[in-house]
Amino acid sequence: MVDSDKIYITPDFSRWNIWKILPSVLRDVFILMKSRPDTVLSTGAAPGLLLLLIAKYMLRKKTIWIDSIANAHCLSFCGKVAARVGIDYVYTQWEHLSEKNVKFAGNVLG
């Protein structure tokens, strides 16, 4: 069971609306400092990757990246970055996309 008071959703941004990064980072740091999680998990996109980087390298938290099930032909750009920059656990939901730093352990829908 998950306590709904402990779930936070961060606004989306991308390279096409880069001006949204700073407000998002400030909000995310505030949330992480306030909630003090043991582990931070993201299922994708740039805001999630940035949040994991903040959690791992600023706050020394355990981090998990789960690449979207929609990325059936190749790992997402952010998933590739997550695997390269030392996110603790990087998962794909497609067995044929697993590699050294990207593990397959089943899929969320299966």
NORFENJO-V53987 format. One record per residue. N is the residue number from 1. RES is the residue in one letter. OMEGA is omega in degrees with one decimal (NA if undefined). Layout:
N_RES_OMEGA + N_RES_OMEGA
//
This chain:
1_M_-179.7 + 2_V_176.3 + 3_D_-174.5 + 4_S_176.4 + 5_D_-177.3 + 6_K_179.3 + 7_I_179.6 + 8_Y_177.9 + 9_I_-178.9 + 10_T_-179.7 + 11_P_-179.5 + 12_D_169.6 + 13_F_179.3 + 14_S_178.7 + 15_R_179.9 + 16_W_174.6 + 17_N_-172.9 + 18_I_-180.0 + 19_W_179.6 + 20_K_-175.4 + 21_I_-175.2 + 22_L_177.2 + 23_P_179.6 + 24_S_179.6 + 25_V_180.0 + 26_L_178.3 + 27_R_-178.3 + 28_D_178.2 + 29_V_177.8 + 30_F_-179.3 + 31_I_-180.0 + 32_L_179.5 + 33_M_-179.4 + 34_K_-172.6 + 35_S_178.9 + 36_R_-179.4 + 37_P_173.2 + 38_D_-175.4 + 39_T_176.0 + 40_V_-176.8 + 41_L_174.8 + 42_S_176.8 + 43_T_169.8 + 44_G_178.3 + 45_A_-174.6 + 46_A_-179.9 + 47_P_178.8 + 48_G_178.6 + 49_L_178.9 + 50_L_177.7 + 51_L_178.6 + 52_L_178.6 + 53_L_177.1 + 54_I_-178.5 + 55_A_-175.8 + 56_K_-169.8 + 57_Y_176.2 + 58_M_-172.9 + 59_L_177.1 + 60_R_178.9 + 61_K_175.0 + 62_K_-175.6 + 63_T_-179.6 + 64_I_175.5 + 65_W_173.9 + 66_I_-178.5 + 67_D_-176.7 + 68_S_176.1 + 69_I_179.3 + 70_A_-179.7 + 71_N_-174.7 + 72_A_-175.8 + 73_H_176.8 + 74_C_177.4 + 75_L_178.4 + 76_S_177.1 + 77_F_-179.4 + 78_C_175.9 + 79_G_176.9 + 80_K_178.2 + 81_V_179.3 + 82_A_179.9 + 83_A_-177.5 + 84_R_-172.7 + 85_V_172.8 + 86_G_172.2 + 87_I_-170.2 + 88_D_-179.1 + 89_Y_177.5 + 90_V_-177.2 + 91_Y_169.0 + 92_T_178.2 + 93_Q_178.5 + 94_W_-175.0 + 95_E_-176.9 + 96_H_177.6 + 97_L_-179.9 + 98_S_179.4 + 99_E_-173.7 + 100_K_-176.3 + 101_N_-179.0 + 102_V_-174.6 + 103_K_172.0 + 104_F_178.7 + 105_A_-175.7 + 106_G_177.0 + 107_N_-175.1 + 108_V_-176.1 + 109_L_-173.5 + 110_G_NA
//
